[in-house]
């Protein structure tokens, strides 16, 4: 029975975004770890200072997946994966490879096979995946962009606090790779149990698009579940009320016996 959880952060974040979830699940008997993406094992302030960092500009989705695969290989048993945003896509990729016992993809980035027909999606993601920006130049979110896309349900003072604590520059290559072959999911392949969650106020990955991704898995003979949370935007894992999502994930794992 898997009692180890590997948490996977998403774009513009570091493992600090799991600061509430790690002790919460540890108190429930899980062994928890939150590996950093390559180069993300430093404080937020240190990661902001060198922008634009050429090394960050070279970071790929394959390197991110590889880092988590290495962390999983070092464990004695297959873990549970919990990923947010691009971390959710990484969790789904590794789950499809049979690397984990179960997985929860929270507001998961779309795989390359899912067509994002949504104005909100394109407005929120254009600076990362649009063709006119240099793929090798990292993107630093402005506070205004963060307000409008990531934390649109929060009050201004809470938006500022979250921006200052969590947000770092990001590689455009990782986001673009997610839309290509590196981010593709074999939806027809049997996989360990997977939970996908979304938020009705999420503009980065609108709930309708998350449900479209989930729908690809249905009728494939594997346990797959979906839940959309009312009033939640993309920064759900750190915002007030994160416990509701964490509790739902925990109860879902309990039902599986994990």
Secondary structure, DSSP 8 states (H G I E B T S, - for coil): ---EEEEE--TT--GGGGHHHHHHHHTTT-EEE----TT--S-HHHHHHT-S-HHHHT--HHHHHHHHHHHHHTSSS--EEEEETHHHHHHHHHHHTT-SSEEEEET----TTS----HHHHHHHHHHH-TTS-TTS-B---HHHIIIIISTTS-HHHHHHHHHHH---B-HHHHHHHTSGGG---TTS--SEEEEEEETT-SSS-HHHHHHHHHHHTTSSS-EEEEEETT--TTTTTSTTHHHHHHHHHHHHHHHT-
